[in-house]
Amino acid sequence: MKKLILISFIAVLGFGLNSCSKYEEGPSLSLRTKKARLVNEWVVQSYTVGGVDQTSMLPTDYSLNIKDDDTYELTSNGQKEIGTWEFFESKEKLKLTPEGTVGTSNIYIILMLKNDDLKYKADIVGSETIYTYVSK
């Protein structure tokens, strides 16, 4: 009887973990908080616009540094954009607000947030744009 209860519990737990992933591409379960996973130095691995790989169009120094104090630095062509970041809509989206702008934010839908992998998408100029990062 105890074996049956244990097997039933494991099956229910496995089904629950498999079906409740916050992000389309996972992870299903993480012991680290979403903020702890997001705070990292990220380098772009791929960049697609409308399903077409445009990674080669980005500068080689393109990187995103998400900091624990809710600020970020985006580096591109030796220039740094500094601003604040925040989760919203139940931590399914990421908002980046550049410093010195009023009411101007970039909104991204998080597709994957793992310890060493980040993937998000945005609708930029009518095309789905997807950024895939790995930790530096």
N, C-alpha and C positions, 0 to 999 in steps of 0.2 A: 504494500500500500504506500509506504514511504517513497519507494522508487517511482511509482506512478505520479505522485504529487510532485516530486522533484522534476521529473521529465516534463510534466505539464507546465510547471513554473518556468523552466528553461525555454520551452517552446513559446509561451506567451511573452516572455522577456525578449526573445530573439525576434519575434514578429513585431513587437512594439518598437524596438530599436531600429529595425529595418524600415519601418514605415513613417518615422517621424523626423527625418532629416530636415533641418531648417533650409539648407541650400541644395539646389538641384544636383550638384556634383559632390556633395558630402562635405565633411564626414558625417556618418550616422551618429557617432559618439566620440566625444573628446573629453579628457579630464581637465583640459585647460579652458579658461573662459574665452569667449569670442574676442574680447579686448586683448587678452594675453596672446592670442594667435595673430591678431591683426598688427599689434605693435612689433615692428620689425623693419629692417632695411630690405627693400624689395628691388630686384632688377627685372626688367621686362624680358620674358621668354618668347612671347609671341603677341602680335597685334593684328587683328583682322577687322576689315571694314566691309560690311555686306558679304561676309563669307570669303573674302579674298585676303590672303596673307599680305600684310603691308609692313611686316617687321623691319625689313631693310630700309624703310622710309624714316624710321626713328633714329635719332642720334645715338651713337654708341654709349654715351654716358647717361641715357635716359634711366632714371631710377626714382623710387618713391620711398621716403623714409617716414614711417608712421611712428610718432613718439607717444610715450606714456602720458604726457601732459596735455593730450588732446590737440597737439599741433602736428603739422606735417611739413616736409620739404620735398618738392618735386624738382629734380634736376634734369635739365635738357639743354644741350649745347653750352654747357658751362654756366648757364643762368639758373638761379634758384627761385622757385615760387614758394613762398611761405604762407601758411594759413592754418586754419583750424579744421578738425575733422570731427564727425559724430556719426553714430549709428542712429537710424530711425526706422519707423515701421517695423517694430518687433525685431530689430537688428538684421533685417533682410536687405536693407539699403545702407549705403555709405554716402555721406555728404561731405564734400571738400569745399571749403569756403576760403578763397585767396584773401590774404591780408589787404586791407585798403579798398575792398569792394563792399558795396552796400546792396544787399539783396541778390547778389550774384553767387550762386553755388553750382557745383557740378554734382549731379546725383547719379549714383551707380547702383545697379542691382547686383548683389553678391551672388555668384554662382557656386563658388567653392572657397572655403576658408579653412586651411589646414595649417599645421605648424610651419611648414616650409613652402606652401603653395597658396596663392591667392588668384582668383579669377573673378572679374566682374564685367558687366556690360552696360552700355548706355546707348541711347538713340541720339546720335550726333548727325545733324543735317540729313535726317531721314534714312540713315543707314545704321543698322545694328553694328556697334563697335565693341569688340571684345578685347580686353587686356588680360594677359596671363603672366603672372609674376612668379619668381622663385626667390627664396630668401638669399641674401647676399652672403 
